Amino acid sequence: MKSLQVITPVKDSIDFTLETIRAVLSSETSVPFTYTVYNDFSTAENTIRLEQASKELGFKLVNLCDLTNHPSPNYLLVLQTARREALAADAGLLIVESDVVVKRNTLQDLFDGAVQRPDCAIAAAVTTDEDGLVNYPYLYARGWENQVYPEKKHCSFCCSLLTPKFLGQFDFGQLDPTKNWYDVTISHEALKAGFRNYLFTTLPVWHRPHGSRPWKQLKYKNPLKYYWLKFTKGLDKI
């Protein structure tokens, strides 16, 4: 692994997204990285703001409306595109969701941690709230703070690095196109292939759960409505 391909898929919540972008670009790293933001059919106003930020801050912006007519979410297209680019560059694929704020050392330390573990498929940073308390989707990691350990549950892609060795062995073309999200499937495929997925509770990142897709807040505020939308409209397939 010679470098990192860092990506952030974006739907809405542009202010959160810009905070994510600035945090990534402020990272202190000795490993080279490229940063691509995938704009997944966000509003016209948000697209304009992203295009302005791309010029000012220097990240690559891909408007998915230029690549597909498929309605959002287009996570599968993003993963497949990013995997090809990462393999071509012998780079790790580091996914940072648009409701996550990394620290200055997060990228470098995930890279180092993955390199130090030859059996690593996914190196994941634990998520916390603003006060530093481990939160969703890693509630099961409470009590395991300040450790690095192989995780048999799935690793979320809130802030996760996928190694080139694993990317080369698992073709994302095998993923089910009827689903919306793939962190569970990809985590399990890594374990089936003999890799390990490591959770770094030593590397907390600030996560505002579902800040990028506000409708999912219904899961906490009105769970009956959330699950009705999930199953009647086919939303949020994992």
C-alpha positions in Angstrom: 0.0 0.0 0.0 1.7 3.1 -1.3 -0.9 5.8 -0.7 -4.6 6.5 0.2 -7.6 7.2 -2.0 -9.9 9.1 0.4 -13.6 9.4 -0.6 -16.7 11.1 0.9 -20.1 10.3 -0.6 -22.5 13.2 -0.2 -26.3 13.6 -0.3 -27.4 16.7 1.6 -26.5 18.5 4.9 -23.9 20.6 3.1 -22.7 22.4 6.2 -21.8 19.1 7.9 -20.2 17.9 4.6 -18.0 21.0 4.4 -16.8 20.4 7.9 -15.9 16.8 7.0 -14.0 18.0 3.9 -12.0 20.6 5.8 -11.1 18.1 8.5 -9.9 15.6 5.9 -7.8 18.2 4.1 -6.3 19.4 7.4 -4.9 15.9 8.0 -1.3 15.6 9.0 0.1 12.8 6.9 3.4 11.6 5.5 1.6 9.2 3.2 0.3 10.8 0.0 -3.5 10.9 -0.5 -6.0 12.0 -3.0 -9.5 13.2 -1.9 -12.6 12.7 -4.0 -16.1 13.9 -3.0 -19.0 12.1 -4.7 -22.1 14.4 -5.0 -25.0 12.0 -5.0 -27.8 14.1 -6.5 -27.8 16.7 -3.7 -29.8 19.9 -4.3 -28.8 22.5 -6.9 -27.8 24.9 -4.2 -25.6 22.4 -2.5 -24.0 21.3 -5.8 -23.0 25.0 -6.4 -21.5 25.2 -2.9 -19.6 22.0 -3.4 -18.3 23.2 -6.8 -17.1 26.4 -5.2 -15.5 24.6 -2.3 -13.7 22.2 -4.7 -12.1 25.2 -6.4 -11.2 26.9 -3.2 -10.0 23.8 -1.2 -8.5 21.6 -4.0 -10.4 18.3 -3.7 -11.8 16.4 -6.7 -15.6 16.6 -7.0 -17.6 14.0 -9.0 -21.2 14.9 -9.6 -22.9 11.5 -10.0 -25.6 13.0 -12.2 -22.8 13.1 -14.9 -22.3 9.3 -14.6 -25.8 7.8 -14.0 -29.5 8.5 -14.1 -30.1 6.1 -11.2 -31.7 7.9 -8.2 -29.8 8.3 -5.0 -28.3 6.5 -3.1 -25.6 5.4 -5.6 -23.2 3.9 -3.0 -22.5 0.8 -5.2 -21.4 3.0 -8.1 -19.2 5.0 -5.8 -17.6 1.9 -4.2 -17.0 0.2 -7.6 -15.5 3.4 -9.1 -13.3 4.1 -6.0 -12.1 0.5 -5.8 -10.9 0.5 -9.4 -9.0 3.8 -8.8 -7.5 2.5 -5.6 -6.2 -0.7 -7.1 -4.7 1.2 -10.1 -2.7 3.3 -7.6 -1.9 0.5 -5.1 -3.7 2.6 -2.6 -5.9 1.9 0.4 -9.5 3.1 0.0 -10.4 5.3 3.0 -14.1 6.1 3.2 -15.1 9.1 5.4 -18.8 9.7 5.5 -20.2 13.2 5.3 -21.4 13.3 8.9 -17.9 12.4 10.3 -15.2 14.7 11.4 -11.7 13.1 11.5 -8.8 14.3 13.6 -5.5 15.5 12.2 -3.8 12.1 12.9 -6.7 9.8 11.8 -5.7 9.1 8.2 -2.1 8.5 8.9 -2.7 6.3 12.0 -5.3 4.2 10.1 -2.8 3.7 7.3 0.0 2.8 9.7 -2.3 0.4 11.6 -3.4 -1.4 8.5 0.2 -1.7 7.2 1.3 -3.2 10.5 -1.3 -6.0 10.2 -0.8 -8.1 7.1 -4.1 -9.9 7.6 -6.1 -6.6 7.7 -9.0 -6.1 5.3 -10.7 -3.2 7.0 -9.2 -0.8 9.6 -12.0 1.2 11.1 -12.0 4.2 13.4 -14.5 4.1 16.3 -17.2 6.8 16.3 -18.1 9.0 19.2 -20.4 11.9 20.0 -19.1 15.5 20.5 -18.3 14.6 24.1 -16.1 11.6 23.1 -18.6 8.9 24.1 -18.7 5.9 21.7 -21.9 6.1 19.8 -23.9 4.5 17.0 -23.0 2.4 15.0 -20.3 1.2 17.5 -22.3 1.0 20.7 -21.1 -2.6 21.1 -17.5 -1.2 21.5 -18.3 0.6 24.7 -16.0 -0.8 27.4 -13.3 -1.5 24.7 -11.9 2.0 24.5 -8.2 2.6 23.8 -7.7 -0.7 22.2 -7.1 -2.2 18.7 -8.8 -5.5 18.2 -10.1 -7.8 15.5 -13.9 -7.2 15.2 -16.1 -10.2 14.3 -19.2 -8.0 13.9 -19.3 -5.8 10.9 -17.3 -2.6 10.6 -19.2 0.5 9.6 -17.9 2.7 6.7 -18.3 5.9 8.7 -14.5 6.1 8.7 -12.8 2.9 7.4 -9.8 2.0 5.3 -10.0 -1.0 2.9 -6.6 -2.4 2.1 -5.4 -3.1 -1.5 -4.8 -6.8 -0.7 -8.5 -7.2 0.2 -9.7 -5.0 -2.6 -7.8 -7.2 -5.1 -9.5 -10.3 -3.8 -13.1 -9.2 -3.6 -14.7 -7.8 -6.7 -17.4 -5.2 -5.8 -19.2 -6.3 -9.0 -20.4 -9.2 -6.9 -22.4 -6.9 -4.5 -26.2 -7.1 -4.6 -27.4 -4.0 -6.7 -30.8 -4.1 -4.9 -29.2 -3.0 -1.7 -28.4 0.6 -0.6 -25.5 0.0 1.8 -22.7 -2.5 1.8 -20.6 -2.2 5.0 -22.2 -5.3 6.5 -21.8 -7.5 3.3 -18.2 -6.3 2.7 -17.2 -6.9 6.3 -18.5 -10.4 6.2 -16.9 -11.2 2.8 -13.5 -10.1 4.3 -13.9 -12.6 7.2 -15.0 -15.4 4.8 -11.8 -14.7 2.7 -9.6 -15.2 5.8 -8.9 -11.6 6.6 -9.5 -9.7 9.8 -11.2 -6.4 10.3 -9.7 -4.3 13.0 -11.6 -1.7 15.1 -9.4 1.1 16.4 -11.0 2.5 19.5 -7.7 4.4 19.9 -8.7 6.6 16.9 -12.1 8.2 17.8 -13.8 10.3 15.2 -16.8 12.6 15.8 -20.0 11.1 14.2 -23.4 12.8 13.9 -25.5 9.7 13.2 -27.4 10.1 9.9 -26.6 13.7 9.7 -26.1 13.2 5.9 -29.6 11.7 5.5 -32.0 13.5 7.9 -35.0 11.2 7.2 -33.1 8.4 9.0 -33.4 10.4 12.3 -36.9 9.0 12.4 -35.3 5.7 13.5 -34.8 7.4 16.9 -37.7 10.0 16.9 -40.4 8.0 15.3 -39.3 4.4 14.8 -42.7 3.2 13.6 -42.7 5.7 10.7 -39.0 4.9 10.0 -39.7 1.2 9.6 -42.9 1.8 7.6 -40.8 3.9 5.1 -38.0 1.4 5.2 -40.2 -1.5 4.2 -43.0 0.1 2.1 -40.6 2.3 0.0 -37.7 0.0 0.0 -35.4 2.5 1.7 -32.1 1.8 3.5 -31.5 -1.8 2.3 -28.4 -3.3 4.0 
